[in-house]
């Protein structure tokens, strides 16, 4: 494959728990994705503006409503379109192993393992030019 035509997909990972952030970054980085890390909402907005992510993976806040509001603010303020999927993971208010679309291209999940999360990310990235 021509290097110039190869597109490494960018995943913006927003997480406020260091251990989870490290594991997520390691899991997705092994698959060839370009991982951009943010620790808070403001940092995520700035990074999304400069990196143009193909997908955002986030786990910040406590209540689902708070997490959804954060996702909407980031999408709006970073000006990335609705075609960019946002995955909110480790949502305690849904059953373990569950994943569902709650708004257009916004998904919530409480994976029972990292393989489930990786598979969801892979499926969502298939809408772009290459996959992790």
The first five atom37 places (N, CA, C, CB, O) and aatype in JSON, in Angstrom:
{
  "aatype": [20, 20, 20, 20, 20, 20, 20, 20, 20, 20, 20, 20, 20, 20, 20, 20, 20, 20, 20, 20, 20, 20, 20, 20, 20, 20, 20, 20, 20, 20, 20, 20, 20, 20, 20, 20, 20, 20, 20, 20, 20, 20, 20, 20, 20, 20, 20, 20, 20, 20, 20, 20, 20, 20, 20, 20, 20, 20, 20, 20, 20, 20, 20, 20, 20, 20, 20, 20, 20, 20, 20, 20, 20, 20, 20, 20, 20, 20, 20, 20, 20, 20, 20, 20, 20, 20, 20, 20, 20, 20, 20, 20, 20, 20, 20, 20, 20, 20, 20, 20, 20, 20, 20, 20, 20, 20, 20, 20, 20, 20, 20, 20, 20, 20, 20, 20, 20, 20, 20, 20, 20, 20, 20, 20, 20, 20, 20, 20, 20, 20, 20, 20],
  "atom_mask": [
    [1, 1, 1, 1, 1],
    [1, 1, 1, 1, 1],
    [1, 1, 1, 1, 1],
    [1, 1, 1, 1, 1],
    [1, 1, 1, 1, 1],
    [1, 1, 1, 1, 1],
    [1, 1, 1, 1, 1],
    [1, 1, 1, 1, 1],
    [1, 1, 1, 1, 1],
    [1, 1, 1, 1, 1],
    [1, 1, 1, 1, 1],
    [1, 1, 1, 1, 1],
    [1, 1, 1, 1, 1],
    [1, 1, 1, 1, 1],
    [1, 1, 1, 1, 1],
    [1, 1, 1, 1, 1],
    [1, 1, 1, 1, 1],
    [1, 1, 1, 1, 1],
    [1, 1, 1, 1, 1],
    [1, 1, 1, 1, 1],
    [1, 1, 1, 1, 1],
    [1, 1, 1, 1, 1],
    [1, 1, 1, 1, 1],
    [1, 1, 1, 1, 1],
    [1, 1, 1, 1, 1],
    [1, 1, 1, 1, 1],
    [1, 1, 1, 1, 1],
    [1, 1, 1, 1, 1],
    [1, 1, 1, 1, 1],
    [1, 1, 1, 1, 1],
    [1, 1, 1, 1, 1],
    [1, 1, 1, 1, 1],
    [1, 1, 1, 1, 1],
    [1, 1, 1, 1, 1],
    [1, 1, 1, 1, 1],
    [1, 1, 1, 1, 1],
    [1, 1, 1, 1, 1],
    [1, 1, 1, 1, 1],
    [1, 1, 1, 1, 1],
    [1, 1, 1, 1, 1],
    [1, 1, 1, 1, 1],
    [1, 1, 1, 1, 1],
    [1, 1, 1, 1, 1],
    [1, 1, 1, 1, 1],
    [1, 1, 1, 1, 1],
    [1, 1, 1, 1, 1],
    [1, 1, 1, 1, 1],
    [1, 1, 1, 1, 1],
    [1, 1, 1, 1, 1],
    [1, 1, 1, 1, 1],
    [1, 1, 1, 1, 1],
    [1, 1, 1, 1, 1],
    [1, 1, 1, 1, 1],
    [1, 1, 1, 1, 1],
    [1, 1, 1, 1, 1],
    [1, 1, 1, 1, 1],
    [1, 1, 1, 1, 1],
    [1, 1, 1, 1, 1],
    [1, 1, 1, 1, 1],
    [1, 1, 1, 1, 1],
    [1, 1, 1, 1, 1],
    [1, 1, 1, 1, 1],
    [1, 1, 1, 1, 1],
    [1, 1, 1, 1, 1],
    [1, 1, 1, 1, 1],
    [1, 1, 1, 1, 1],
    [1, 1, 1, 1, 1],
    [1, 1, 1, 1, 1],
    [1, 1, 1, 1, 1],
    [1, 1, 1, 1, 1],
    [1, 1, 1, 1, 1],
    [1, 1, 1, 1, 1],
    [1, 1, 1, 1, 1],
    [1, 1, 1, 1, 1],
    [1, 1, 1, 1, 1],
    [1, 1, 1, 1, 1],
    [1, 1, 1, 1, 1],
    [1, 1, 1, 1, 1],
    [1, 1, 1, 1, 1],
    [1, 1, 1, 1, 1],
    [1, 1, 1, 1, 1],
    [1, 1, 1, 1, 1],
    [1, 1, 1, 1, 1],
    [1, 1, 1, 1, 1],
    [1, 1, 1, 1, 1],
    [1, 1, 1, 1, 1],
    [1, 1, 1, 1, 1],
    [1, 1, 1, 1, 1],
    [1, 1, 1, 1, 1],
    [1, 1, 1, 1, 1],
    [1, 1, 1, 1, 1],
    [1, 1, 1, 1, 1],
    [1, 1, 1, 1, 1],
    [1, 1, 1, 1, 1],
    [1, 1, 1, 1, 1],
    [1, 1, 1, 1, 1],
    [1, 1, 1, 1, 1],
    [1, 1, 1, 1, 1],
    [1, 1, 1, 1, 1],
    [1, 1, 1, 1, 1],
    [1, 1, 1, 1, 1],
    [1, 1, 1, 1, 1],
    [1, 1, 1, 1, 1],
    [1, 1, 1, 1, 1],
    [1, 1, 1, 1, 1],
    [1, 1, 1, 1, 1],
    [1, 1, 1, 1, 1],
    [1, 1, 1, 1, 1],
    [1, 1, 1, 1, 1],
    [1, 1, 1, 1, 1],
    [1, 1, 1, 1, 1],
    [1, 1, 1, 1, 1],
    [1, 1, 1, 1, 1],
    [1, 1, 1, 1, 1],
    [1, 1, 1, 1, 1],
    [1, 1, 1, 1, 1],
    [1, 1, 1, 1, 1],
    [1, 1, 1, 1, 1],
    [1, 1, 1, 1, 1],
    [1, 1, 1, 1, 1],
    [1, 1, 1, 1, 1],
    [1, 1, 1, 1, 1],
    [1, 1, 1, 1, 1],
    [1, 1, 1, 1, 1],
    [1, 1, 1, 1, 1],
    [1, 1, 1, 1, 1],
    [1, 1, 1, 1, 1],
    [1, 1, 1, 1, 1],
    [1, 1, 1, 1, 1],
    [1, 1, 1, 1, 1],
    [1, 1, 1, 1, 1],
    [1, 1, 1, 1, 1]
  ],
  "atom_positions": [
    [[0.84, -1.17, 0.0], [0.0, 0.0, 0.0], [0.89, 1.24, 0.0], [-0.96, 0.0, 1.21], [1.92, 1.27, 0.67]],
    [[0.5, 2.22, -0.73], [1.23, 3.48, -0.82], [1.09, 4.24, 0.5], [0.71, 4.34, -2.0], [-0.02, 4.42, 1.0]],
    [[2.2, 4.67, 1.06], [2.2, 5.39, 2.32], [1.35, 6.66, 2.22], [3.63, 5.74, 2.74], [0.64, 7.01, 3.16]],
    [[1.42, 7.34, 1.08], [0.68, 8.58, 0.92], [-0.83, 8.35, 0.96], [1.06, 9.26, -0.37], [-1.57, 9.23, 1.39]],
    [[-1.3, 7.19, 0.51], [-2.73, 6.93, 0.5], [-3.23, 6.31, 1.81], [-3.08, 6.02, -0.66], [-4.43, 6.18, 2.03]],
    [[-2.3, 5.93, 2.65], [-2.68, 5.31, 3.92], [-3.15, 6.39, 4.89], [-1.49, 4.53, 4.52], [-2.51, 7.42, 5.06]],
    [[-4.28, 6.13, 5.51], [-4.84, 7.07, 6.49], [-4.88, 6.39, 7.85], [-6.27, 7.55, 6.07], [-5.62, 5.42, 8.04]],
    [[-4.11, 6.88, 8.76], [-4.18, 6.36, 10.12], [-5.31, 7.07, 10.83], [-2.83, 6.55, 10.88], [-5.3, 8.29, 10.95]],
    [[-6.25, 6.32, 11.3], [-7.41, 6.92, 11.94], [-7.03, 7.48, 13.3], [-8.53, 5.9, 12.08], [-6.25, 6.89, 14.05]],
    [[-7.61, 8.62, 13.6], [-7.35, 9.33, 14.84], [-8.51, 9.07, 15.8], [-7.15, 10.85, 14.6], [-9.67, 9.3, 15.47]],
    [[-8.16, 8.6, 16.98], [-9.15, 8.41, 18.03], [-8.78, 9.34, 19.18], [-9.2, 6.91, 18.51], [-7.68, 9.28, 19.73]],
    [[-9.72, 10.2, 19.52], [-9.57, 11.09, 20.66], [-10.1, 10.36, 21.88], [-10.31, 12.47, 20.44], [-11.28, 9.99, 21.92]],
    [[-9.25, 10.14, 22.86], [-9.65, 9.44, 24.09], [-9.68, 10.45, 25.22], [-8.67, 8.25, 24.42], [-8.66, 11.05, 25.57]],
    [[-10.86, 10.64, 25.79], [-11.05, 11.55, 26.91], [-11.4, 10.71, 28.13], [-12.18, 12.6, 26.61], [-12.44, 10.07, 28.18]],
    [[-10.52, 10.73, 29.11], [-10.73, 9.94, 30.32], [-10.03, 10.65, 31.47], [-10.2, 8.48, 30.16], [-8.93, 11.17, 31.31]],
    [[-10.67, 10.66, 32.63], [-10.09, 11.31, 33.8], [-9.5, 10.31, 34.79], [-11.13, 12.15, 34.49], [-9.06, 10.69, 35.88]],
    [[-9.48, 9.03, 34.43], [-8.87, 8.0, 35.28], [-7.62, 7.49, 34.59], [-9.88, 6.82, 35.58], [-7.7, 6.88, 33.52]],
    [[-6.48, 7.73, 35.18], [-5.18, 7.42, 34.57], [-5.04, 5.96, 34.15], [-4.07, 7.77, 35.54], [-4.58, 5.68, 33.05]],
    [[-5.44, 5.03, 35.01], [-5.28, 3.61, 34.71], [-6.11, 3.21, 33.48], [-5.69, 2.75, 35.92], [-5.61, 2.52, 32.59]],
    [[-7.36, 3.63, 33.44], [-8.22, 3.32, 32.3], [-7.69, 3.96, 31.03], [-9.66, 3.77, 32.56], [-7.69, 3.35, 29.96]],
    [[-7.24, 5.19, 31.14], [-6.69, 5.91, 30.0], [-5.49, 5.17, 29.43], [-6.3, 7.33, 30.4], [-5.37, 5.02, 28.21]],
    [[-4.61, 4.72, 30.29], [-3.41, 4.0, 29.84], [-3.79, 2.69, 29.14], [-2.48, 3.7, 31.04], [-3.25, 2.38, 28.08]],
    [[-4.71, 1.93, 29.71], [-5.13, 0.66, 29.11], [-5.81, 0.88, 27.76], [-6.08, -0.08, 30.05], [-5.56, 0.14, 26.8]],
    [[-6.67, 1.88, 27.68], [-7.37, 2.18, 26.43], [-6.38, 2.61, 25.36], [-8.42, 3.26, 26.64], [-6.46, 2.16, 24.21]],
    [[-5.47, 3.48, 25.72], [-4.46, 3.96, 24.77], [-3.6, 2.8, 24.27], [-3.56, 5.03, 25.44], [-3.32, 2.72, 23.07]],
    [[-3.2, 1.92, 25.15], [-2.38, 0.76, 24.78], [-3.16, -0.19, 23.87], [-1.92, 0.01, 26.04], [-2.62, -0.67, 22.87]],
    [[-4.43, -0.46, 24.21], [-5.27, -1.37, 23.43], [-5.45, -0.87, 22.0], [-6.63, -1.55, 24.11], [-5.28, -1.64, 21.06]],
    [[-5.78, 0.39, 21.83], [-6.05, 0.93, 20.5], [-4.77, 1.24, 19.73], [-6.89, 2.18, 20.62], [-4.74, 1.13, 18.5]],
    [[-3.73, 1.62, 20.43], [-2.46, 1.91, 19.77], [-1.84, 0.69, 19.12], [-1.49, 2.5, 20.75], [-1.16, 0.81, 18.1]],
    [[-2.07, -0.47, 19.69], [-1.54, -1.72, 19.11], [-2.14, -2.0, 17.75], [-1.81, -2.89, 20.05], [-1.53, -2.7, 16.94]],
    [[-3.32, -1.47, 17.49], [-4.01, -1.73, 16.24], [-3.7, -0.69, 15.16], [-5.49, -1.78, 16.48], [-4.34, -0.68, 14.11]],
    [[-2.73, 0.17, 15.41], [-2.3, 1.11, 14.39], [-3.04, 2.43, 14.37], [-2.42, 0.49, 13.09], [-2.8, 3.25, 13.48]],
    [[-3.91, 2.66, 15.31], [-4.62, 3.94, 15.36], [-3.71, 5.01, 15.95], [-5.91, 3.82, 16.19], [-2.82, 4.72, 16.75]],
    [[-3.95, 6.22, 15.55], [-3.26, 7.37, 16.14], [-4.12, 7.83, 17.32], [-3.04, 8.53, 15.08], [-5.26, 8.27, 17.13]],
    [[-3.6, 7.73, 18.52], [-4.36, 8.03, 19.73], [-3.98, 9.43, 20.22], [-4.09, 6.97, 20.83], [-2.81, 9.75, 20.4]],
    [[-5.01, 10.25, 20.43], [-4.84, 11.58, 21.02], [-5.53, 11.55, 22.37], [-5.41, 12.72, 20.09], [-6.69, 11.15, 22.45]],
    [[-4.85, 11.95, 23.41], [-5.36, 11.84, 24.77], [-5.74, 13.22, 25.31], [-4.31, 11.18, 25.69], [-5.01, 14.19, 25.15]],
    [[-6.9, 13.26, 25.96], [-7.35, 14.48, 26.65], [-7.79, 14.09, 28.05], [-8.52, 15.18, 25.87], [-8.32, 13.01, 28.28]],
    [[-7.57, 14.99, 28.98], [-7.89, 14.71, 30.38], [-9.16, 15.41, 30.86], [-6.74, 15.12, 31.26], [-9.74, 15.03, 31.88]],
    [[-9.61, 16.43, 30.11], [-10.82, 17.15, 30.49], [-11.5, 17.7, 29.24], [-10.5, 18.29, 31.5], [-10.97, 17.6, 28.13]],
    [[-12.66, 18.28, 29.42], [-13.47, 18.76, 28.3], [-12.75, 19.83, 27.48], [-14.79, 19.31, 28.82], [-12.75, 19.76, 26.25]],
    [[-12.15, 20.79, 28.13], [-11.46, 21.87, 27.42], [-10.3, 21.33, 26.59], [-10.95, 22.92, 28.41], [-10.1, 21.75, 25.45]],
    [[-9.55, 20.42, 27.15], [-8.43, 19.78, 26.44], [-8.95, 18.99, 25.24], [-7.64, 18.86, 27.4], [-8.34, 19.01, 24.17]],
    [[-10.07, 18.29, 25.41], [-10.66, 17.51, 24.32], [-11.1, 18.42, 23.17], [-11.86, 16.69, 24.83], [-10.91, 18.08, 22.0]],
    [[-11.69, 19.55, 23.49], [-12.12, 20.5, 22.46], [-10.92, 21.0, 21.67], [-12.88, 21.7, 23.08], [-10.95, 21.02, 20.44]],
    [[-9.86, 21.39, 22.37], [-8.66, 21.88, 21.69], [-8.02, 20.81, 20.81], [-7.64, 22.38, 22.72], [-7.64, 21.08, 19.68]],
    [[-7.92, 19.61, 21.34], [-7.31, 18.52, 20.56], [-8.17, 18.12, 19.36], [-7.08, 17.3, 21.46], [-7.65, 17.82, 18.29]],
    [[-9.5, 18.12, 19.54], [-10.4, 17.78, 18.44], [-10.31, 18.82, 17.32], [-11.84, 17.66, 18.95], [-10.39, 18.47, 16.14]],
    [[-10.15, 20.07, 17.68], [-10.0, 21.13, 16.67], [-8.73, 20.95, 15.85], [-10.0, 22.51, 17.34], [-8.72, 21.21, 14.65]],
    [[-7.66, 20.52, 16.5], [-6.38, 20.4, 15.8], [-6.15, 19.03, 15.17], [-5.25, 20.71, 16.74], [-5.41, 18.93, 14.18]],
    [[-6.75, 17.98, 15.7], [-6.48, 16.62, 15.24], [-7.55, 16.05, 14.32], [-6.31, 15.72, 16.41], [-7.28, 15.06, 13.63]],
    [[-8.75, 16.61, 14.27], [-9.86, 16.1, 13.46], [-10.05, 14.59, 13.66], [-9.61, 16.42, 11.98], [-9.74, 13.81, 12.76]],
    [[-10.56, 14.19, 14.82], [-10.68, 12.75, 15.11], [-11.7, 12.05, 14.22], [-11.07, 12.55, 16.56], [-12.67, 12.66, 13.75]],
    [[-11.46, 10.77, 14.0], [-12.4, 9.91, 13.3], [-13.43, 9.33, 14.26], [-11.66, 8.79, 12.57], [-14.5, 8.88, 13.85]],
    [[-13.08, 9.33, 15.57], [-13.95, 8.8, 16.6], [-13.49, 9.37, 17.93], [-13.94, 7.24, 16.62], [-12.3, 9.59, 18.13]],
    [[-14.43, 9.61, 18.84], [-14.07, 10.04, 20.19], [-14.56, 8.98, 21.16], [-14.66, 11.44, 20.53], [-15.71, 8.54, 21.09]],
    [[-13.7, 8.59, 22.05], [-13.99, 7.6, 23.08], [-13.84, 8.32, 24.41], [-13.04, 6.35, 22.98], [-12.77, 8.86, 24.71]],
    [[-14.9, 8.34, 25.22], [-14.82, 9.13, 26.45], [-15.42, 8.43, 27.66], [-15.5, 10.45, 26.25], [-16.38, 7.66, 27.55]],
    [[-14.83, 8.72, 28.8], [-15.33, 8.25, 30.08], [-14.99, 9.29, 31.13], [-14.72, 6.85, 30.45], [-13.99, 9.18, 31.84]],
    [[-15.83, 10.3, 31.22], [-15.67, 11.34, 32.24], [-17.04, 11.65, 32.82], [-15.0, 12.63, 31.65], [-18.07, 11.5, 32.15]],
    [[-17.05, 12.08, 34.06], [-18.32, 12.4, 34.71], [-18.92, 11.18, 35.36], [-19.3, 12.98, 33.7], [-18.35, 10.08, 35.32]],
    [[-20.08, 11.38, 35.97], [-20.68, 10.27, 36.69], [-22.01, 9.84, 36.08], [-20.87, 10.64, 38.14], [-22.18, 8.66, 35.75]],
    [[-22.93, 10.74, 35.93], [-24.25, 10.4, 35.42], [-24.27, 10.42, 33.9], [-25.31, 11.36, 35.97], [-23.55, 11.2, 33.27]],
    [[-25.09, 9.56, 33.31], [-25.19, 9.48, 31.86], [-25.58, 10.82, 31.25], [-26.21, 8.41, 31.46], [-25.01, 11.23, 30.23]],
    [[-26.52, 11.52, 31.86], [-26.95, 12.82, 31.33], [-25.79, 13.81, 31.28], [-28.09, 13.39, 32.18], [-25.66, 14.57, 30.32]],
    [[-24.94, 13.79, 32.31], [-23.77, 14.67, 32.35], [-22.79, 14.29, 31.24], [-23.06, 14.58, 33.74], [-22.22, 15.17, 30.59]],
    [[-22.6, 13.01, 31.01], [-21.68, 12.55, 29.97], [-22.21, 12.92, 28.58], [-21.48, 11.03, 30.07], [-21.44, 13.33, 27.71]],
    [[-23.52, 12.77, 28.37], [-24.11, 13.13, 27.08], [-23.97, 14.63, 26.82], [-25.59, 12.73, 27.04], [-23.66, 15.04, 25.7]],
    [[-24.21, 15.43, 27.85], [-24.06, 16.89, 27.7], [-22.62, 17.25, 27.36], [-24.5, 17.6, 29.0], [-22.39, 18.13, 26.52]],
    [[-21.66, 16.6, 27.98], [-20.25, 16.84, 27.68], [-19.95, 16.47, 26.23], [-19.34, 16.03, 28.64], [-19.27, 17.22, 25.53]],
    [[-20.45, 15.33, 25.78], [-20.23, 14.89, 24.39], [-20.8, 15.9, 23.41], [-20.86, 13.51, 24.16], [-20.15, 16.23, 22.41]],
    [[-22.0, 16.4, 23.67], [-22.62, 17.39, 22.79], [-21.82, 18.7, 22.75], [-24.05, 17.67, 23.24], [-21.63, 19.29, 21.69]],
    [[-21.37, 19.15, 23.92], [-20.57, 20.4, 23.96], [-19.28, 20.25, 23.18], [-20.26, 20.8, 25.41], [-18.89, 21.14, 22.42]],
    [[-18.61, 19.12, 23.36], [-17.35, 18.9, 22.64], [-17.61, 18.87, 21.15], [-16.67, 17.6, 23.09], [-16.9, 19.52, 20.38]],
    [[-18.62, 18.12, 20.71], [-18.94, 18.03, 19.28], [-19.24, 19.43, 18.72], [-20.14, 17.09, 19.05], [-18.76, 19.78, 17.64]],
    [[-20.02, 20.19, 19.42], [-20.41, 21.51, 18.95], [-19.24, 22.49, 18.94], [-21.54, 22.07, 19.81], [-19.01, 23.18, 17.94]],
    [[-18.5, 22.56, 20.03], [-17.41, 23.54, 20.15], [-16.19, 23.17, 19.33], [-17.02, 23.68, 21.59], [-15.45, 24.05, 18.89]],
    [[-15.97, 21.88, 19.11], [-14.84, 21.46, 18.29], [-15.22, 21.44, 16.81], [-14.35, 20.06, 18.72], [-14.36, 21.31, 15.94]],
    [[-16.51, 21.59, 16.54], [-17.04, 21.67, 15.18], [-16.72, 20.43, 14.35], [-16.49, 22.9, 14.48], [-16.4, 20.54, 13.17]],
    [[-16.81, 19.25, 14.96], [-16.73, 18.06, 14.13], [-18.14, 17.53, 13.93], [-15.8, 16.98, 14.77], [-18.98, 17.61, 14.82]],
    [[-18.39, 17.0, 12.76], [-19.72, 16.63, 12.34], [-20.31, 15.43, 13.05], [-19.72, 16.38, 10.9], [-19.64, 14.75, 13.83]],
    [[-21.57, 15.19, 12.76], [-22.26, 14.05, 13.35], [-21.79, 12.73, 12.78], [-23.74, 14.19, 13.14], [-22.14, 11.67, 13.31]],
    [[-21.0, 12.77, 11.7], [-20.47, 11.52, 11.15], [-19.36, 10.95, 12.04], [-19.94, 11.75, 9.73], [-18.99, 9.79, 11.89]],
    [[-18.82, 11.76, 12.94], [-17.8, 11.29, 13.89], [-18.52, 10.66, 15.08], [-16.86, 12.46, 14.35], [-19.23, 11.34, 15.82]],
    [[-18.33, 9.36, 15.25], [-18.98, 8.65, 16.35], [-18.35, 9.03, 17.68], [-18.9, 7.13, 16.13], [-17.14, 9.26, 17.77]],
    [[-19.18, 9.09, 18.68], [-18.73, 9.31, 20.06], [-19.18, 8.09, 20.86], [-19.3, 10.66, 20.67], [-20.36, 7.74, 20.87]],
    [[-18.24, 7.46, 21.54], [-18.53, 6.3, 22.38], [-18.27, 6.69, 23.83], [-17.68, 5.05, 21.96], [-17.14, 7.02, 24.2]],
    [[-19.31, 6.65, 24.62], [-19.2, 6.92, 26.06], [-19.17, 5.55, 26.74], [-20.4, 7.82, 26.6], [-20.13, 4.79, 26.66]],
    [[-18.06, 5.26, 27.39], [-17.92, 3.91, 27.96], [-17.82, 3.94, 29.48], [-16.7, 3.22, 27.39], [-17.64, 4.99, 30.09]],
    [[-17.95, 2.76, 30.06], [-17.97, 2.57, 31.52], [-19.13, 3.33, 32.15], [-16.63, 3.03, 32.14], [-18.96, 4.01, 33.16]],
    [[-20.31, 3.21, 31.54], [-21.51, 3.87, 32.04], [-22.16, 2.95, 33.09], [-22.52, 4.19, 30.88], [-22.67, 1.89, 32.74]],
    [[-22.13, 3.35, 34.36], [-22.62, 2.46, 35.42], [-24.14, 2.25, 35.42], [-22.22, 3.01, 36.75], [-24.61, 1.29, 36.02]],
    [[-24.9, 3.11, 34.76], [-26.36, 3.0, 34.81], [-26.94, 2.01, 33.8], [-26.97, 4.35, 34.58], [-28.16, 1.84, 33.74]],
    [[-26.09, 1.36, 33.0], [-26.58, 0.34, 32.07], [-25.97, -1.0, 32.45], [-26.24, 0.71, 30.59], [-24.94, -1.04, 33.13]],
    [[-26.58, -2.11, 32.02], [-26.07, -3.44, 32.4], [-24.69, -3.7, 31.8], [-27.05, -4.52, 31.94], [-24.38, -3.23, 30.71]],
    [[-23.88, -4.46, 32.52], [-22.56, -4.86, 32.02], [-22.72, -5.63, 30.72], [-21.81, -5.71, 33.08], [-23.57, -6.52, 30.6]],
    [[-21.89, -5.29, 29.75], [-21.95, -5.93, 28.45], [-22.86, -5.23, 27.46], [-22.39, -7.34, 28.61], [-22.89, -5.59, 26.28]],
    [[-23.62, -4.23, 27.91], [-24.56, -3.52, 27.04], [-23.86, -2.47, 26.2], [-25.67, -2.87, 27.88], [-22.87, -1.87, 26.62]],
    [[-24.39, -2.26, 25.01], [-23.97, -1.15, 24.16], [-25.17, -0.74, 23.34], [-22.74, -1.54, 23.24], [-25.9, -1.59, 22.83]],
    [[-25.38, 0.58, 23.21], [-26.53, 1.06, 22.46], [-26.29, 2.47, 21.93], [-27.78, 1.04, 23.33], [-25.53, 3.25, 22.5]],
    [[-26.97, 2.78, 20.83], [-26.93, 4.13, 20.28], [-28.02, 4.92, 21.0], [-27.13, 4.15, 18.71], [-29.19, 4.52, 20.97]],
    [[-27.66, 6.03, 21.64], [-28.64, 6.82, 22.39], [-29.04, 8.1, 21.66], [-28.08, 7.17, 23.75], [-30.12, 8.63, 21.9]],
    [[-28.21, 8.58, 20.82], [-28.47, 9.74, 19.96], [-27.8, 9.43, 18.64], [-27.94, 11.11, 20.59], [-27.07, 8.44, 18.52]],
    [[-28.03, 10.26, 17.64], [-27.41, 10.01, 16.34], [-25.88, 9.96, 16.5], [-27.82, 11.1, 15.31], [-25.24, 10.96, 16.81]],
    [[-25.34, 8.78, 16.27], [-23.9, 8.53, 16.3], [-23.26, 8.8, 17.67], [-23.23, 9.37, 15.26], [-22.07, 9.13, 17.75]],
    [[-24.04, 8.67, 18.73], [-23.52, 8.71, 20.09], [-23.94, 7.4, 20.75], [-24.04, 9.97, 20.89], [-25.12, 7.09, 20.85]],
    [[-22.95, 6.66, 21.21], [-23.17, 5.33, 21.76], [-22.75, 5.3, 23.22], [-22.39, 4.26, 20.96], [-21.82, 6.0, 23.63]],
    [[-23.44, 4.49, 24.0], [-23.03, 4.25, 25.38], [-22.79, 2.76, 25.53], [-24.1, 4.76, 26.4], [-23.46, 1.93, 24.91]],
    [[-21.83, 2.44, 26.36], [-21.5, 1.04, 26.59], [-20.93, 0.86, 27.99], [-20.5, 0.52, 25.54], [-20.35, 1.77, 28.58]],
    [[-21.13, -0.32, 28.49], [-20.47, -0.75, 29.72], [-19.87, -2.11, 29.4], [-21.49, -0.81, 30.98], [-20.43, -3.16, 29.74]],
    [[-18.72, -2.08, 28.72], [-18.14, -3.34, 28.25], [-17.74, -4.24, 29.41], [-16.92, -3.07, 27.36], [-17.31, -3.78, 30.46]],
    [[-17.9, -5.54, 29.17], [-17.46, -6.48, 30.2], [-15.99, -6.83, 30.02], [-18.31, -7.74, 30.17], [-15.39, -7.5, 30.87]],
    [[-15.39, -6.38, 28.9], [-13.95, -6.55, 28.69], [-13.5, -5.61, 27.58], [-13.59, -8.04, 28.34], [-14.33, -5.03, 26.87]],
    [[-12.19, -5.46, 27.42], [-11.66, -4.54, 26.42], [-11.9, -5.04, 25.0], [-10.18, -4.32, 26.65], [-11.95, -4.23, 24.07]],
    [[-12.04, -6.36, 24.81], [-12.34, -6.86, 23.47], [-13.68, -6.34, 22.98], [-12.34, -8.4, 23.45], [-13.81, -5.98, 21.81]],
    [[-14.66, -6.29, 23.84], [-15.97, -5.77, 23.45], [-15.85, -4.3, 23.05], [-16.98, -5.94, 24.61], [-16.44, -3.89, 22.05]],
    [[-15.11, -3.52, 23.81], [-14.92, -2.11, 23.48], [-14.16, -1.97, 22.17], [-14.16, -1.38, 24.61], [-14.53, -1.16, 21.32]],
    [[-13.11, -2.74, 21.99], [-12.33, -2.71, 20.75], [-13.2, -3.07, 19.54], [-11.12, -3.67, 20.84], [-13.08, -2.44, 18.49]],
    [[-14.07, -4.07, 19.68], [-14.95, -4.48, 18.59], [-15.94, -3.37, 18.22], [-15.7, -5.74, 18.96], [-16.2, -3.14, 17.04]],
    [[-16.49, -2.7, 19.22], [-17.41, -1.59, 18.95], [-16.68, -0.47, 18.21], [-18.02, -1.05, 20.26], [-17.2, 0.06, 17.23]],
    [[-15.5, -0.11, 18.67], [-14.71, 0.93, 18.01], [-14.41, 0.52, 16.57], [-13.39, 1.19, 18.78], [-14.53, 1.34, 15.66]],
    [[-14.02, -0.71, 16.37], [-13.71, -1.22, 15.02], [-14.93, -1.09, 14.1], [-13.25, -2.69, 15.09], [-14.81, -0.61, 12.97]],
    [[-16.1, -1.52, 14.58], [-17.31, -1.42, 13.76], [-17.63, 0.02, 13.38], [-18.5, -2.03, 14.5], [-18.0, 0.29, 12.24]],
    [[-17.48, 0.93, 14.32], [-17.8, 2.33, 14.05], [-16.8, 2.97, 13.1], [-17.85, 3.12, 15.35], [-17.15, 3.85, 12.31]],
    [[-15.55, 2.55, 13.18], [-14.52, 3.12, 12.3], [-14.61, 2.59, 10.88], [-13.15, 2.83, 12.87], [-13.98, 3.16, 9.98]],
    [[-15.35, 1.54, 10.65], [-15.48, 1.0, 9.3], [-16.13, 1.99, 8.34], [-16.29, -0.27, 9.33], [-16.05, 1.81, 7.12]],
    [[-16.75, 3.02, 8.85], [-17.35, 4.04, 8.0], [-16.32, 4.99, 7.42], [-18.37, 4.82, 8.78], [-16.64, 5.82, 6.56]],
    [[-15.08, 4.88, 7.87], [-13.99, 5.73, 7.39], [-13.1, 4.93, 6.44], [-13.16, 6.29, 8.57], [-13.4, 3.78, 6.14]],
    [[-12.04, 5.53, 5.97], [-11.22, 4.95, 4.9], [-10.46, 3.7, 5.3], [-10.25, 5.96, 4.4], [-10.21, 2.84, 4.45]],
    [[-10.08, 3.56, 6.55], [-9.38, 2.37, 7.0], [-9.8, 2.11, 8.42], [-7.82, 2.52, 6.9], [-10.48, 2.94, 9.03]],
    [[-9.41, 0.96, 8.96], [-9.82, 0.62, 10.32], [-8.64, 0.26, 11.17], [-10.8, -0.53, 10.31], [-7.55, -0.03, 10.67]],
    [[-8.87, 0.3, 12.46], [-7.84, -0.12, 13.42], [-7.87, -1.61, 13.55], [-8.03, 0.55, 14.79], [-7.08, -2.17, 14.31]]
  ]
}
